[in-house]
């Protein structure tokens, strides 16, 4: 089954007629294909990662939007599919992103960053860390796969993840957002900036390739998310990237064009560029305590 939909989040919801010419660009495959047009989300939404008593990290007052490639709305959609797993493996859900070959799909993001501490007493202490901004983010053909963990002894959700990203800038502004469209906003006299981020699979020569970095793979190096309880009764949120089952882990490459600190209280600090030609994650195990 193939279903094509266009989602427009703006002043109102609308259904858009599909012409024969547009339908001719659709490639037949099993799954649910969709795209976004005029997508924008702004408001008092808050996401918090923390403990049961309220301490933690929060992102609030979101502003998220995407520029469109109107010529490829139907020819280059997102595709959500249900795929049969290999013999002895569970079926999986796969989400493939648009290839975005011309780089016209760009995302803008801003949110307020806060740290909340309630351990000191009944009244909470909140540290407002400023604003986090991501400007001109482009993704090319990334993918996300989800399935139950294949090991019946260890329950959880397993993920596969492929990333190829470019970002104009990732900014931290301790005194607030300022102008969210400018890398150097006059209203933001202080900021830490990473400009020109490029992440992809590594080439044989140790540089950026035109393929996503297979950070996790359901068949050979799955990323597992679950909750565990130790024999002592301690509970944790558990994130584990397994050892690769065959061969080395996939290699990725990272380039940052410029790293700098800007302040009106003293001279700015320019650290220049940074490059990791080839990097691998062979194994990762993170446990986050869920209680006090």
Backbone as CSV, one residue per row, in Angstrom:
resi,resn,N_x,N_y,N_z,CA_x,CA_y,CA_z,C_x,C_y,C_z
1,UNK,0.849,-1.195,0.000,0.000,0.000,0.000,0.877,1.235,0.000
2,UNK,0.505,2.243,-0.771,1.247,3.493,-0.805,0.269,4.632,-0.611
3,UNK,0.543,5.516,0.317,-0.323,6.645,0.606,0.527,7.891,0.664
4,UNK,0.112,8.944,-0.032,0.866,10.179,-0.077,0.053,11.278,0.573
5,UNK,0.694,12.021,1.462,-0.008,13.097,2.158,0.902,14.294,2.267
6,UNK,0.324,15.479,2.321,1.061,16.709,2.551,0.529,17.334,3.823
7,UNK,1.450,17.661,4.741,1.076,18.232,6.026,1.480,19.694,6.038
8,UNK,0.544,20.575,6.302,0.851,22.002,6.380,0.408,22.504,7.737
9,UNK,1.362,22.938,8.549,1.049,23.485,9.853,1.226,24.998,9.761
10,UNK,0.192,25.719,9.763,0.230,27.161,9.662,-1.028,27.703,10.277
11,UNK,-1.615,28.707,9.670,-2.858,29.251,10.220,-3.991,28.256,10.202
12,UNK,-3.989,27.295,9.262,-5.082,26.339,9.195,-4.599,25.066,8.526
13,UNK,-5.356,23.982,8.719,-5.078,22.714,8.070,-5.761,22.716,6.707
14,UNK,-5.130,22.050,5.730,-5.726,22.022,4.396,-5.296,20.759,3.675
15,UNK,-6.183,20.272,2.797,-5.854,19.170,1.904,-5.540,19.751,0.532
16,UNK,-4.473,19.265,-0.078,-4.025,19.788,-1.365,-4.320,18.782,-2.464
17,UNK,-5.003,19.178,-3.546,-5.244,18.249,-4.658,-3.919,17.808,-5.272
18,UNK,-3.863,16.554,-5.743,-2.669,15.995,-6.358,-2.933,15.832,-7.852
19,UNK,-2.097,16.467,-8.667,-2.277,16.393,-10.110,-1.672,15.104,-10.656
20,UNK,-2.031,14.778,-11.893,-1.460,13.591,-12.540,0.052,13.725,-12.691
21,UNK,0.520,14.931,-12.967,1.959,15.138,-13.130,2.698,14.873,-11.821
22,UNK,2.120,15.316,-10.704,2.743,15.080,-9.408,2.731,13.600,-9.062
23,UNK,1.620,12.931,-9.360,1.546,11.498,-9.088,2.547,10.711,-9.907
24,UNK,2.911,11.217,-11.079,3.859,10.511,-11.934,5.247,10.446,-11.321
25,UNK,5.543,11.375,-10.386,6.857,11.386,-9.733,6.930,10.415,-8.556
26,UNK,5.791,9.893,-8.128,5.765,9.005,-6.965,6.295,7.634,-7.343
27,UNK,7.244,7.116,-6.547,7.792,5.793,-6.786,7.004,4.773,-5.988
28,UNK,6.582,3.715,-6.635,5.790,2.694,-5.965,6.616,1.881,-4.985
29,UNK,6.181,1.806,-3.775,6.838,0.991,-2.749,5.850,0.821,-1.602
30,UNK,6.053,-0.192,-0.789,5.172,-0.407,0.341,5.504,0.576,1.445
31,UNK,4.480,1.174,2.013,4.716,2.070,3.132,3.833,3.295,3.054
32,UNK,4.122,4.239,3.919,3.367,5.474,4.036,4.324,6.622,3.742
33,UNK,4.078,7.355,2.661,4.942,8.467,2.273,4.254,9.784,2.623
34,UNK,5.019,10.726,3.128,4.452,12.021,3.502,5.541,13.074,3.412
35,UNK,5.111,14.322,3.403,6.064,15.420,3.397,5.473,16.585,4.176
36,UNK,6.259,17.619,4.359,5.848,18.800,5.102,5.926,20.002,4.176
37,UNK,4.935,20.857,4.273,4.961,22.093,3.500,4.506,23.231,4.403
38,UNK,5.326,24.265,4.483,5.000,25.391,5.348,4.994,25.020,6.816
39,UNK,5.858,24.062,7.226,5.843,23.593,8.616,6.432,24.650,9.548
40,UNK,5.733,24.942,10.626,6.217,25.860,11.657,5.558,25.501,12.980
41,UNK,6.345,25.471,14.039,5.845,25.167,15.381,6.475,26.153,16.341
42,UNK,5.627,26.903,17.062,6.147,27.890,18.007,5.174,28.037,19.159
43,UNK,5.709,28.029,20.390,4.843,28.158,21.548,5.495,27.681,22.827
44,UNK,4.720,27.605,23.915,5.270,27.282,25.234,5.441,25.786,25.486
45,UNK,5.925,25.065,24.488,6.182,23.637,24.662,7.465,23.435,25.459
46,UNK,7.455,22.476,26.411,8.628,22.201,27.247,8.933,20.715,27.241
47,UNK,10.191,20.392,27.023,10.688,19.026,27.148,11.679,18.991,28.307
48,UNK,11.525,18.008,29.204,12.386,17.940,30.379,12.934,16.532,30.543
49,UNK,14.241,16.451,30.766,14.898,15.204,31.106,15.375,15.329,32.537
50,UNK,14.790,14.502,33.435,15.159,14.656,34.834,14.622,13.546,35.701
51,UNK,14.727,13.759,36.983,14.325,12.764,37.967,12.891,12.989,38.411
52,UNK,12.386,12.065,39.231,10.979,12.098,39.621,10.638,13.324,40.458
53,UNK,11.591,13.854,41.240,11.259,14.983,42.121,11.296,16.321,41.398
54,UNK,11.702,16.333,40.127,11.624,17.556,39.339,12.941,18.149,38.903
55,UNK,14.057,17.637,39.384,15.359,18.138,38.952,15.638,17.674,37.533
56,UNK,16.412,18.481,36.795,16.769,18.033,35.458,17.079,19.168,34.510
57,UNK,17.105,18.822,33.251,17.397,19.742,32.153,16.123,19.962,31.353
58,UNK,15.829,21.201,31.011,14.613,21.471,30.249,14.903,22.364,29.054
59,UNK,14.159,22.110,27.975,14.144,22.960,26.789,12.717,23.475,26.637
60,UNK,12.550,24.778,26.541,11.202,25.344,26.527,11.092,26.469,25.495
61,UNK,9.853,26.906,25.271,9.554,27.991,24.330,10.156,27.707,22.950
62,UNK,9.708,26.606,22.380,10.263,26.132,21.114,9.891,27.041,19.949
63,UNK,10.811,27.145,19.006,10.543,27.730,17.701,11.204,26.813,16.681
64,UNK,10.404,26.139,15.860,10.902,25.156,14.910,10.206,25.376,13.573
65,UNK,10.972,25.449,12.504,10.382,25.653,11.187,11.270,25.031,10.121
66,UNK,10.676,24.821,8.919,11.415,24.233,7.808,11.100,24.961,6.519
67,UNK,12.144,25.244,5.730,11.959,25.755,4.376,11.756,24.582,3.437
68,UNK,10.970,24.775,2.377,10.536,23.683,1.508,11.281,23.669,0.175
69,UNK,11.279,22.501,-0.446,11.659,22.357,-1.843,10.373,22.038,-2.598
70,UNK,9.686,23.075,-3.080,8.355,22.895,-3.649,8.361,22.018,-4.892
71,UNK,9.487,21.955,-5.588,9.553,21.146,-6.806,9.687,19.659,-6.516
72,UNK,9.982,19.292,-5.262,10.212,17.880,-4.936,9.344,17.399,-3.780
73,UNK,8.224,18.092,-3.539,7.355,17.698,-2.426,6.893,16.251,-2.559
74,UNK,6.527,15.845,-3.776,6.004,14.493,-3.985,7.081,13.528,-4.468
75,UNK,8.095,14.036,-5.148,9.133,13.161,-5.685,10.141,12.737,-4.623
76,UNK,10.262,13.486,-3.531,11.286,13.206,-2.514,10.670,13.308,-1.120
77,UNK,9.814,12.350,-0.737,9.110,12.436,0.547,9.847,11.691,1.657
78,UNK,9.314,11.802,2.871,9.640,10.866,3.944,8.893,9.563,3.646
79,UNK,9.467,8.436,4.002,8.815,7.143,3.789,8.858,6.342,5.088
80,UNK,7.686,5.977,5.583,7.559,5.147,6.777,7.117,3.758,6.344
81,UNK,7.921,2.734,6.663,7.659,1.383,6.161,7.742,0.364,7.280
82,UNK,7.020,-0.726,7.098,7.132,-1.897,7.960,7.863,-2.973,7.166
83,UNK,9.034,-3.380,7.659,9.894,-4.303,6.919,10.033,-5.620,7.663
84,UNK,10.081,-6.709,6.923,10.281,-8.030,7.508,11.755,-8.195,7.853
85,UNK,12.034,-8.605,9.079,13.410,-8.784,9.503,14.016,-10.057,8.953
86,UNK,15.347,-10.188,9.028,16.002,-11.426,8.596,15.514,-12.615,9.414
87,UNK,15.848,-13.815,8.983,15.416,-15.041,9.667,15.802,-14.988,11.144
88,UNK,14.813,-15.239,11.995,15.046,-15.237,13.429,15.056,-13.863,14.061
89,UNK,14.847,-12.799,13.282,14.872,-11.430,13.794,13.469,-10.834,13.693
90,UNK,13.112,-9.929,14.609,11.771,-9.333,14.554,11.632,-8.372,13.379
91,UNK,10.378,-8.116,12.975,10.113,-7.101,11.965,10.476,-5.733,12.529
92,UNK,10.702,-4.783,11.606,11.094,-3.462,12.075,10.334,-2.361,11.332
93,UNK,10.235,-1.198,11.967,9.660,-0.007,11.370,10.816,0.868,10.909
94,UNK,10.731,1.364,9.668,11.815,2.161,9.101,11.282,3.508,8.631
95,UNK,11.985,4.583,8.999,11.659,5.928,8.538,12.850,6.459,7.749
96,UNK,12.626,6.741,6.472,13.671,7.290,5.601,13.374,8.755,5.321
97,UNK,14.400,9.591,5.430,14.249,11.017,5.179,14.383,11.326,3.688
98,UNK,13.922,12.496,3.251,14.171,12.921,1.870,15.666,12.980,1.571
99,UNK,16.034,12.702,0.315,17.439,12.783,-0.081,17.934,14.225,-0.086
100,UNK,17.039,15.177,-0.342,17.366,16.608,-0.268,18.620,16.933,-1.091
101,UNK,18.674,16.440,-2.323,19.883,16.555,-3.138,20.299,17.999,-3.383
102,UNK,19.358,18.908,-3.495,19.675,20.310,-3.752,19.848,21.120,-2.464
103,UNK,19.641,20.488,-1.305,19.843,21.171,-0.030,18.846,22.268,0.267
104,UNK,17.656,22.167,-0.308,16.663,23.225,-0.100,15.825,23.031,1.162
105,UNK,15.813,21.821,1.720,15.077,21.575,2.967,15.973,21.965,4.135
106,UNK,15.688,23.083,4.748,16.516,23.589,5.840,15.660,23.829,7.074
107,UNK,16.192,23.455,8.230,15.484,23.585,9.501,16.095,24.700,10.339
108,UNK,15.205,25.401,11.077,15.625,26.413,12.041,15.044,26.023,13.404
109,UNK,15.855,26.150,14.458,15.417,25.713,15.784,15.928,26.682,16.840
110,UNK,15.084,26.976,17.822,15.490,27.777,18.978,14.697,27.311,20.190
111,UNK,15.353,27.288,21.352,14.680,26.918,22.602,15.458,27.509,23.766
112,UNK,14.749,27.778,24.866,15.385,28.257,26.092,15.872,27.058,26.896
113,UNK,17.093,27.176,27.420,17.738,26.085,28.139,17.785,26.415,29.628
114,UNK,17.325,25.465,30.489,17.305,25.679,31.937,17.745,24.423,32.664
115,UNK,18.371,24.627,33.829,18.742,23.542,34.732,17.965,23.734,36.028
116,UNK,17.243,22.691,36.452,16.373,22.767,37.630,16.906,21.843,38.711
117,UNK,17.063,22.376,39.939,17.570,21.597,41.071,16.569,21.682,42.217
118,UNK,15.964,20.541,42.582,15.010,20.494,43.699,15.540,19.677,44.873
119,UNK,16.794,19.294,44.817,17.339,18.464,45.893,17.589,19.251,47.167
120,UNK,17.761,20.581,47.060,18.121,21.381,48.228,16.962,21.659,49.160
121,UNK,15.747,21.349,48.744,14.599,21.614,49.595,13.325,21.644,48.788
122,UNK,12.271,22.126,49.434,10.978,22.138,48.774,10.956,23.119,47.605
123,UNK,11.646,24.281,47.773,11.666,25.259,46.695,12.743,24.893,45.682
124,UNK,12.433,25.024,44.419,13.369,24.646,43.364,14.300,25.802,43.040
125,UNK,15.496,25.454,42.594,16.466,26.430,42.119,16.621,26.220,40.611
126,UNK,16.405,27.268,39.850,16.470,27.174,38.398,17.580,28.068,37.872
127,UNK,18.441,27.480,37.072,19.504,28.236,36.419,19.144,28.378,34.949
128,UNK,18.897,29.615,34.542,18.559,29.881,33.148,19.858,30.000,32.351
129,UNK,20.108,28.989,31.529,21.385,28.919,30.802,21.345,29.630,29.462
130,UNK,20.260,30.327,29.159,20.188,31.064,27.909,19.404,30.333,26.845
131,UNK,19.790,30.515,25.614,19.063,29.949,24.479,19.990,29.092,23.630
132,UNK,19.431,27.988,23.118,20.125,27.112,22.189,19.499,27.298,20.817
133,UNK,20.324,27.583,19.807,19.845,27.811,18.455,20.579,26.894,17.487
134,UNK,19.838,26.350,16.534,20.418,25.607,15.416,19.897,26.254,14.145
135,UNK,20.818,26.728,13.302,20.424,27.476,12.115,20.833,26.739,10.841
136,UNK,19.937,26.737,9.868,20.198,26.175,8.535,20.682,24.732,8.616
137,UNK,19.903,23.898,9.300,20.228,22.480,9.409,19.670,21.732,8.203
138,UNK,20.531,20.976,7.530,20.137,20.176,6.375,20.466,18.713,6.646
139,UNK,19.526,17.848,6.322,19.727,16.403,6.459,19.552,15.759,5.090
140,UNK,20.419,14.791,4.783,20.420,14.179,3.459,20.265,12.657,3.581
141,UNK,19.070,12.157,3.307,18.870,10.723,3.218,19.134,9.945,4.490
142,UNK,18.930,10.537,5.647,19.101,9.815,6.904,18.004,8.779,7.104
143,UNK,18.193,7.904,8.078,17.204,6.852,8.317,17.173,6.489,9.796
144,UNK,15.998,6.022,10.225,15.796,5.535,11.588,15.003,4.245,11.518
145,UNK,15.530,3.185,12.131,14.851,1.896,12.178,14.589,1.529,13.631
146,UNK,13.406,0.959,13.889,13.002,0.609,15.259,12.466,-0.812,15.261
147,UNK,12.840,-1.595,16.287,12.346,-2.968,16.422,12.487,-3.399,17.867
148,UNK,11.709,-4.410,18.308,11.954,-4.993,19.626,13.349,-5.604,19.651
149,UNK,13.976,-5.584,20.804,15.300,-6.183,20.902,15.237,-7.664,20.555
150,UNK,16.173,-8.135,19.737,16.145,-9.523,19.280,16.490,-10.514,20.380
151,UNK,17.163,-10.058,21.429,17.546,-10.941,22.533,16.384,-11.038,23.523
152,UNK,15.721,-12.194,23.650,14.561,-12.291,24.555,14.929,-12.136,26.023
153,UNK,16.202,-12.306,26.359,16.640,-12.182,27.754,16.677,-10.718,28.178
154,UNK,16.940,-9.821,27.241,17.067,-8.397,27.551,15.986,-7.625,26.811
155,UNK,14.979,-7.175,27.530,13.877,-6.449,26.925,14.310,-5.024,26.580
156,UNK,13.643,-4.432,25.591,13.941,-3.057,25.233,13.605,-2.793,23.777
157,UNK,13.858,-1.555,23.367,13.630,-1.129,21.991,14.982,-0.912,21.329
158,UNK,15.179,-1.530,20.171,16.437,-1.416,19.445,16.285,-0.433,18.292
159,UNK,17.356,0.301,18.016,17.334,1.330,16.986,18.488,1.123,16.006
160,UNK,18.240,1.482,14.765,19.283,1.696,13.773,19.224,3.151,13.355
161,UNK,20.368,3.767,13.102,20.393,5.200,12.845,21.480,5.538,11.828
162,UNK,21.095,6.272,10.781,22.043,6.773,9.796,21.907,8.277,9.675
163,UNK,23.038,9.010,9.736,23.001,10.467,9.739,23.966,11.047,8.708
164,UNK,23.461,12.010,7.943,24.314,12.875,7.130,23.745,14.278,7.264
165,UNK,24.480,15.168,7.935,23.962,16.467,8.321,24.932,17.583,7.962
166,UNK,24.365,18.742,7.639,25.092,20.004,7.552,24.315,21.025,8.383
167,UNK,25.026,21.841,9.138,24.372,22.897,9.909,25.142,24.191,9.721
168,UNK,24.409,25.274,9.451,25.064,26.565,9.325,25.716,26.976,10.621
169,UNK,25.020,26.758,11.742,25.577,27.119,13.049,24.784,26.457,14.168
170,UNK,25.491,26.120,15.244,24.901,25.739,16.523,25.385,26.766,17.531
171,UNK,24.448,27.501,18.147,24.784,28.650,18.984,24.228,28.484,20.387
172,UNK,25.014,28.880,21.382,24.551,28.985,22.764,24.700,30.433,23.185
173,UNK,23.562,31.069,23.502,23.557,32.474,23.897,23.111,32.587,25.350
174,UNK,24.036,32.791,26.290,23.700,32.796,27.716,22.704,33.875,28.113
175,UNK,22.619,34.980,27.361,21.727,36.070,27.750,20.404,36.069,26.979
176,UNK,20.124,34.998,26.266,18.859,34.922,25.549,19.050,34.837,24.055
177,UNK,17.949,34.794,23.327,17.978,34.471,21.909,18.543,35.566,21.024
178,UNK,18.109,36.809,21.215,18.425,37.832,20.234,17.715,37.520,18.927
179,UNK,18.310,37.924,17.828,17.739,37.651,16.507,18.090,36.216,16.134
180,UNK,17.076,35.381,15.942,17.329,33.954,15.671,17.705,33.688,14.220
181,UNK,17.649,34.717,13.354,17.985,34.513,11.947,19.440,34.851,11.639
182,UNK,20.162,35.464,12.589,21.529,35.915,12.357,22.519,35.101,13.179
183,UNK,23.665,34.759,12.563,24.720,34.085,13.318,25.276,35.011,14.407
184,UNK,25.458,36.280,14.076,25.963,37.272,15.029,24.909,38.358,15.210
185,UNK,23.968,38.098,16.107,22.899,39.047,16.353,23.406,40.192,17.231
186,UNK,23.176,41.463,16.863,23.576,42.580,17.730,22.915,42.522,19.095
187,UNK,21.761,41.868,19.176,21.056,41.758,20.454,21.588,40.610,21.312
188,UNK,22.565,39.866,20.805,23.173,38.758,21.555,24.664,39.056,21.723
189,UNK,25.027,39.867,22.729,26.428,40.295,22.869,27.362,39.185,23.332
190,UNK,26.801,38.058,23.745,27.636,36.968,24.255,27.130,35.656,23.667
191,UNK,28.035,34.846,23.091,27.608,33.569,22.544,28.807,32.661,22.282
192,UNK,28.512,31.358,22.318,29.450,30.324,21.883,28.902,29.764,20.581
193,UNK,29.744,29.646,19.562,29.237,29.231,18.263,30.102,28.149,17.630
194,UNK,29.408,27.183,17.033,30.009,26.195,16.151,29.408,26.456,14.776
195,UNK,30.230,26.847,13.821,29.710,27.218,12.509,30.195,26.229,11.450
196,UNK,29.291,25.932,10.549,29.645,25.037,9.461,29.943,23.626,9.945
197,UNK,28.939,22.962,10.532,29.093,21.573,10.975,28.727,20.643,9.830
198,UNK,29.563,19.621,9.607,29.330,18.658,8.549,29.602,17.259,9.106
199,UNK,28.579,16.401,9.084,28.691,15.044,9.615,28.203,14.063,8.563
200,UNK,29.011,13.035,8.273,28.640,12.026,7.282,29.500,10.797,7.499
201,UNK,29.243,9.766,6.717,30.107,8.608,6.736,31.497,8.973,6.236
202,UNK,32.511,8.286,6.752,33.890,8.580,6.352,34.230,7.873,5.045
203,UNK,34.961,8.552,4.197,35.441,7.955,2.954,36.686,7.112,3.239
204,UNK,37.135,6.379,2.240,38.327,5.544,2.410,39.553,6.395,2.721
205,UNK,39.562,7.635,2.267,40.697,8.522,2.512,40.592,9.250,3.843
206,UNK,39.518,8.997,4.611,39.361,9.648,5.906,38.798,11.048,5.801
207,UNK,37.762,11.214,5.025,37.098,12.504,4.896,35.603,12.302,4.764
208,UNK,34.880,13.402,4.562,33.432,13.327,4.412,33.061,12.633,3.108
209,UNK,32.151,11.671,3.190,31.634,11.022,1.992,30.250,11.585,1.696
210,UNK,29.611,11.068,0.658,28.251,11.490,0.329,27.217,10.506,0.862
211,UNK,27.602,9.665,1.840,26.711,8.672,2.436,26.514,8.950,3.924
212,UNK,25.347,8.591,4.492,25.138,8.768,5.928,26.098,7.911,6.756
213,UNK,26.376,8.358,7.960,27.142,7.575,8.931,26.187,6.612,9.605
214,UNK,26.419,5.313,9.426,25.579,4.293,10.053,25.980,4.151,11.515
215,UNK,25.505,5.093,12.308,25.869,5.146,13.716,25.406,3.909,14.478
216,UNK,24.267,3.353,14.090,23.746,2.119,14.689,23.043,1.320,13.605
217,UNK,23.078,-0.012,13.730,22.504,-0.900,12.716,21.798,-2.050,13.423
218,UNK,20.532,-2.283,13.094,19.768,-3.332,13.774,20.358,-4.716,13.570
219,UNK,21.045,-4.951,12.455,21.545,-6.285,12.150,22.943,-6.555,12.692
220,UNK,23.750,-5.482,12.901,25.130,-5.752,13.309,25.628,-4.896,14.467
221,UNK,24.947,-3.809,14.804,25.361,-2.992,15.954,24.176,-2.153,16.415
222,UNK,23.253,-2.779,17.112,22.015,-2.099,17.477,22.232,-1.163,18.660
223,UNK,21.403,-0.115,18.692,21.350,0.832,19.799,20.120,0.475,20.624
224,UNK,20.323,0.111,21.883,19.232,-0.386,22.731,18.859,0.642,23.787
225,UNK,17.559,0.875,23.938,17.027,1.729,24.994,16.091,0.890,25.847
226,UNK,16.374,0.821,27.158,15.498,0.074,28.062,15.687,0.563,29.492
227,UNK,14.932,-0.005,30.394,15.052,0.282,31.825,15.564,-0.975,32.509
228,UNK,16.527,-0.824,33.398,17.104,-1.971,34.092,17.075,-1.729,35.594
229,UNK,17.044,-2.813,36.344,17.107,-2.767,37.803,18.228,-3.677,38.265
230,UNK,19.144,-3.143,39.045,20.282,-3.918,39.529,19.848,-4.815,40.682
231,UNK,20.657,-5.821,41.040,20.318,-6.673,42.196,20.146,-5.887,43.487
232,UNK,20.767,-4.708,43.563,20.616,-3.881,44.770,19.317,-3.087,44.783
233,UNK,18.542,-3.175,43.718,17.258,-2.488,43.666,17.306,-1.108,43.040
234,UNK,18.436,-0.713,42.463,18.541,0.591,41.803,18.035,0.499,40.371
235,UNK,17.214,1.463,39.953,16.662,1.476,38.606,17.353,2.542,37.760
236,UNK,17.571,2.220,36.479,18.257,3.125,35.577,17.575,3.117,34.211
237,UNK,17.640,4.252,33.546,17.345,4.310,32.122,18.644,3.976,31.407
238,UNK,18.599,2.985,30.528,19.816,2.381,29.970,19.879,2.606,28.470
239,UNK,20.991,3.188,27.999,21.244,3.375,26.572,22.533,2.649,26.227
240,UNK,22.447,1.682,25.320,23.601,0.835,25.028,23.777,0.646,23.520
241,UNK,24.948,1.030,23.025,25.335,0.727,21.653,26.223,-0.499,21.706
242,UNK,25.751,-1.602,21.126,26.422,-2.893,21.285,27.728,-2.939,20.493
243,UNK,28.578,-3.894,20.867,29.747,-4.189,20.062,29.296,-4.667,18.688
244,UNK,29.973,-4.279,17.619,29.581,-4.782,16.294,29.718,-6.293,16.225
245,UNK,28.719,-6.949,15.653,28.716,-8.413,15.599,29.619,-8.952,14.502
246,UNK,29.945,-8.128,13.513,30.824,-8.573,12.425,31.605,-7.375,11.905
247,UNK,32.926,-7.487,11.899,33.757,-6.414,11.386,33.783,-5.208,12.309
248,UNK,34.479,-4.152,11.918,34.557,-2.944,12.754,33.275,-2.123,12.688
249,UNK,33.133,-1.204,13.625,31.997,-0.275,13.603,32.117,0.651,12.405
250,UNK,30.976,1.132,11.929,30.971,2.066,10.809,31.719,3.342,11.189
251,UNK,32.421,3.910,10.224,33.232,5.102,10.469,32.496,6.350,9.997
252,UNK,32.575,7.398,10.811,31.992,8.676,10.459,33.060,9.748,10.385
253,UNK,32.722,10.871,9.788,33.650,11.992,9.661,32.945,13.268,10.088
254,UNK,33.671,14.157,10.775,33.100,15.399,11.296,34.029,16.559,10.970
255,UNK,33.453,17.626,10.418,34.195,18.852,10.132,33.430,20.019,10.740
256,UNK,34.137,20.890,11.473,33.569,22.130,12.010,34.389,23.273,11.443
257,UNK,33.751,24.142,10.678,34.478,25.204,9.993,35.054,26.232,10.954
258,UNK,34.318,26.523,12.043,34.812,27.537,12.971,34.215,27.334,14.364
259,UNK,35.058,27.495,15.399,34.647,27.450,16.798,35.056,28.769,17.437
260,UNK,34.116,29.470,18.044,34.472,30.785,18.592,33.610,31.149,19.788
261,UNK,34.160,32.039,20.623,33.471,32.641,21.764,33.423,34.152,21.532
262,UNK,32.265,34.734,21.747,32.085,36.172,21.579,31.573,36.759,22.885
263,UNK,32.138,37.890,23.315,31.700,38.535,24.544,31.928,40.032,24.456
264,UNK,30.998,40.796,25.025,31.167,42.242,25.073,31.990,42.676,26.276
265,UNK,32.377,41.724,27.136,33.151,42.032,28.332,34.656,41.899,28.102
266,UNK,35.051,41.394,26.956,36.463,41.204,26.666,36.644,40.816,25.221
267,UNK,37.880,40.524,24.831,38.121,40.149,23.428,37.466,38.812,23.087
268,UNK,37.045,38.691,21.844,36.494,37.433,21.372,37.612,36.422,21.168
269,UNK,37.252,35.148,21.230,38.225,34.069,21.097,37.839,33.215,19.901
270,UNK,38.713,33.143,18.908,38.486,32.356,17.694,39.423,31.155,17.726
271,UNK,38.856,29.953,17.825,39.653,28.735,17.904,39.877,28.083,16.547
272,UNK,39.385,28.704,15.483,39.597,28.159,14.151,38.708,26.971,13.867
273,UNK,39.173,26.091,13.003,38.384,24.945,12.572,38.830,23.674,13.274
274,UNK,38.013,22.630,13.131,38.341,21.331,13.714,37.874,20.238,12.762
275,UNK,38.628,19.146,12.726,38.285,18.068,11.799,38.642,16.723,12.404
276,UNK,37.697,15.788,12.340,37.955,14.384,12.673,37.725,13.599,11.389
277,UNK,38.798,13.134,10.757,38.688,12.481,9.477,37.922,11.177,9.525
278,UNK,38.150,10.390,10.580,37.460,9.101,10.706,37.298,8.773,12.181
279,UNK,36.083,8.455,12.603,35.811,8.123,14.000,34.830,6.964,14.054
280,UNK,34.938,6.172,15.104,34.067,5.014,15.299,33.635,4.941,16.759
281,UNK,32.434,4.421,16.960,31.968,4.101,18.317,31.849,2.583,18.377
282,UNK,32.805,1.942,19.022,32.791,0.483,19.108,31.791,-0.013,20.145
283,UNK,31.651,0.747,21.237,30.757,0.325,22.318,30.421,1.543,23.167
284,UNK,29.178,1.634,23.618,28.742,2.742,24.466,27.708,2.213,25.442
285,UNK,27.861,2.570,26.714,26.905,2.150,27.737,26.658,3.329,28.677
286,UNK,25.440,3.861,28.670,25.067,5.004,29.479,23.902,4.624,30.374
287,UNK,24.017,4.917,31.662,22.929,4.659,32.613,22.556,5.935,33.325
288,UNK,21.279,6.299,33.252,20.773,7.511,33.880,19.854,7.104,35.022
289,UNK,20.194,7.549,36.225,19.397,7.185,37.390,18.058,7.891,37.340
290,UNK,16.983,7.155,37.573,15.630,7.714,37.454,15.067,8.210,38.769
291,UNK,15.688,7.932,39.881,15.162,8.347,41.171,16.117,9.304,41.870
292,UNK,15.792,9.746,43.116,16.651,10.672,43.845,17.937,9.996,44.289
